[in-house]
């Protein structure tokens, strides 16, 4: 617990001592602070330690980002949609509502594709699955694993031109540090595989509201708590990811049947030795097989109209009795921030 040891200041310890409260940015993260990193400090002053899971506001990432979906929700559960999203659950089997959700998603896709057409000259099938990973480019976030899946799909088609596949449009977005050579090589590989370089940060809203599949595949234990998963699930995207950070709380909130978790918790213990002998630091090859299987399950869901019911369930939030990520609805309502709705 020494703040200064061997003439080195431990900034973490200094922060804990000098603050009245400390928190992690996800329940798992906060738990690790108390059980490992600052265990002694927690035992000394347990009242200091809290959890504040990172979050997003529906005002920004639904009302402003996706006004068409906002209007549809309002038509079903009224103007107080921020605090009443759970009422959507009763419309899961409403075929007309399911079709309306589908139409909203298609229109959002078409708007995004118009941007791609104007900016890059690309003609893309709007009925394809929009598979989206928008994060800072880093090895632990494993964009390379996603890219390997794209190569796998290409090889499948090349090996068997008669294979029946789900049309898929894979969208990467992000940037990296100027001196991070490996990440730059990953970007170059992605560009060479897909021939799409996404440079316009203003397109993020359009991508988020058009996404069908949200890639949340960072290596377990290295991600604190990002928010792109929340932005896309709020707009009806299916989540595929590792059981880590806010993904855990989303899994608890919307149910495992609505989130595709591909990670085998016992897998890493069996392959540590082989990983140490190679250089697979971020376990791309270790997770590759399970990731491909999870992607195949995503294909199967996309083929069925059931994927739309999954989207409605995720928008609706938890069933009665579920626990997990706390709803920020009350906070949003109390803020009384006036948001000017923007039409696209």
N, C-alpha and C positions, 0 to 999 in steps of 0.2 A: 504493500500500500504506500510505499515511499514515492513522493512526488518527484524528488530528485535523487537519482541513484547513479553512482559513477559519473557525476557531473552531467548527466543527461536528464532533461525534464520530460517526464511522462505526461504528455498533454491530455490524454484521456483521464488520468487520475486527477490532474489539476482541474479539469472541467467538472468532474463529479463533485469534488470538494467545494468548488466555488459557486455551484449552482443550487437552486432550491428544488429543482426537479430535472429528471433525465428520462428520456423515452426512446424506444426503438421506433422504427417506421413500419413494423408489421408485428403481429403477435409472436411469431417465431423469433424474429429479431430481438424483441424485448425480452423474451424468455431466455435467449442466449446471453444477453447482457447480465441478467440476474444469476444465471447458473454457471457461467464460465468467465467471461471477460471482466466483470466487476463484481464477482461473487462476494468478496470480502466487504466491499462497500455496501452491497445490498443487505448483507446480514447486519451491518452496523446501522444503516438508515433505510429500511425497506420502504418507508413512506415516500422517499425521493423518486422511486422508480415507477414509471407509468408506461402505458402503451398508447401510441397515436399512429394508427395505421394511415399511411398515405392515402389520399382520396382525391376525388374529382367532384366538381359540382355539376349536377344535371342541367343547371341553367346554361352552362358554357358548352357542355359536350352532348346535350340533347336538344335543348331549345334553340340555341344559336347554330350549332353544328348541323342539326338535322331537323329543320322546321317541318318538313313533310311528315316525318314520324311523330313529331310533337302534335301536329294537328290531328293525326289519326288517333293517338292516345287520348287527346282531349275529347274527341268525339265519343269515346267509350267510357271514360271515367271522370270527365269534367275538368274544370280549370285548375283544381287543386291537385294536379297530377304529380307534383313533387313529393307529396306526402301520401299519395294513394296509388302508387304503382302496383302495390300488391293486389289491387282489385283486378288487374289484367289476367290473373290466374284463371278466372272463371271463363275467359274467352279462348283458352287454349284449344278447345275443340270446336270453336266457331269457325266454320269453313270460310265464310265470307270475310271474317277478320283476318284469317290466315292468308287469303288471296290479296287482301288489301296490304298486308305487310309485305308480301311478295312484290306487289306493284311499286311500293315505296322504294324497296331495295333496288329493283330494276331501274327505276328512274335515277336513283343516286349513282348507279353504275354507269348509266348512259351519260350523265353529266361528267363523270370522271373520264370516261373514254373520249368525250369531246375534247377534254383538256389534253389527253395523250395524243389525240389525232392532230390537234393544232401545234402542240409543242414538239412532238417526236415523229409525226407522220405514221403512227401505229394504228392498225385496224385490229381491234380485239373483240372477241365474241362476248357480248354482255351477259349471255346465259352461262358463261363459264364460272367456276368457283374462284372468287378473288381471295387468294391466300396471301395474307399481309403480315410482314414483320417490319415494324418501324421502331427502331431503337438505335442508340449509339452503337457504332460498329466496334466490337471488342471480341476477343477470342472467347471470353467466358459467356457472352451472350449467344454465341454459337450460330451466327449467320452461316458459317461454313457448313454446319450440319444440314441446315435448310437447303443450301446450294447443292450438297451431295444428294439430297432427295430429288431435286430438279434433274440432276444428271441421271439418277436412277430412272425417273419417269421417261426421260428421253431415250435411254438405252432400252427400256421395255418396248417403246414404240418402234425403235429402230430394229430390234430383234424380231418383232412380230407386228407387221403393219396392220394385221386384222384384229389386234387386241382391242377390246372395248374398255375405254377409259373415260373418266369424268373430265371434261374440258376444264382446264385450270389455268388461271392467270396469276403468276407469282410476283408479288410486289415487295421490293426491299426499299427501305428508306432510312437514312441516318448519316452521321458524319463521324470522323475520328480525329484524334490528335495529329498535328502535322508530322510529328516524329515517329509515329507508331507504324513502322514499316510492315509488320505482319498484317495489321488491319487493312493497310492500303493494298496489299497483295490480295486480300480477301475481296475487297471492293473490285479490284481489277478482274478477278476470277468471275465474280457475279456478273459484271458487265460483259465479259467475254461469253459467258454462258447465255445470258438473257438479252444482251444488246440493249439494255434499258438502264440509263443512268438518271436517277431522279434528283434534280437539283433545286426544285422550287419548293421551299418550305411552306408556301401558302396552300399547297395542294394537300396538306395533311388532313384538313377537315374533310375534304372530298373523299380521300382514301378511307378514312375511319368510318364514315357513314355508308360507304359502299362495300366494306369488308365482309366476307362470309366466314373466313377462318382467321383467328387471331393467334399468332405464333408467340408463345411465352415459354421458350425452351432454354433459358439461361441455366447454367450448371448449378445444381442445388448447393446452397451455402454461400454463394458468391454474390447473389443479388440481394440488395436490401429490400426495396419495395418500389418498383416503378409504377407508372399509372397508365401506360398505353393499354394494358390488359383491361382496365376499368373503362377506358374511353370506348374501346371496341365492343366489349360485352354490353355496355349501355346502349349501343346502337345495333345490337342484335347479332353480333358475330359469335360463331362457335369458337370456344377456346381449346387449344391443344397446348399442353405444357407440362412442366415438371412440378412436383408437389413442393413448392417453396414459396416464401414471402407471401404477398397478398393472394397468390393463387390458392393457398391453403384456405384462406378465409372466404374466397369466392366459391371454392369447392364446397365448403360447409354451408354457405348461404344458398346457392342455387341447386346444390345436389350433384353427386358424382355422375348421375345420368346425363347431366347437361354440360359437363366439362370432361374433355378427353385427357386423362393423365396417363402418360406412356412409360413413366419411369418405374423400374423394378427396384424396390428398396433394398433387396438382398443382392443385387447384381454387382455392385461395386466391390463388396468384400471379396468376391471370388476372382476378380480380375485385377486387383491392386498390383500383384506381382508382375503380371504381364504388362501393365501400364508403366510400371517403373522401368521395365527393360526397354520399353519403346519411348516415344516422345509424345504420347497422346495426352498432353497435360489437361486438356479440357474434355476428355472422354468422348470425343466425337464418334470414334469407331465403337466404343463401348455401348453407346446408346443407339447406334445407327439402326440396328435391326428392329428394336422396339419402336423407334420413331417412325420407321417405314410402315410398320403394322398400324400404328396410330393414324398415320396419314391415310392408309387404306380404309380404316373405319370412318374417317372424315368423308372420304369419297362415297361410302355407302350411305351415310346420313344425308349427304347432299343430293343423292339420287332420289330420296324420298321426300314427300311433302312434310314428313315428320320433323325435318330440320327447322321448319318454320315454327312448329309448336315449341321446339327447344328455344328458339329466339324469344318467343312470347314469355316462356317460363323465366328466362333470364332477365327480361325486362321487368317482370312482375316481382322478382325478388324471392325471399325465402318462404317456404311453407311454414305453417304454424308449428312452433316447437323447434325450428332450426335456429342455430346460433352461428355467429361468424362476424363478418365485416359489418361494422355498425353503419346504419343508414344516416347520411348527413342531411336528410330531408329537413329535420327540424331546424338545424343550423341555417340551412339555405332560406327557409321561410322566415326565420327571425331576422336575417340580415336585411331583408326588405330592399335589396339592391334592385334598382329598376334596370332591366335589361332590354335594350332595343332589339327586337327580332329582326334578323337580317335574312332576306330572301335570296336564294341562289337560282 
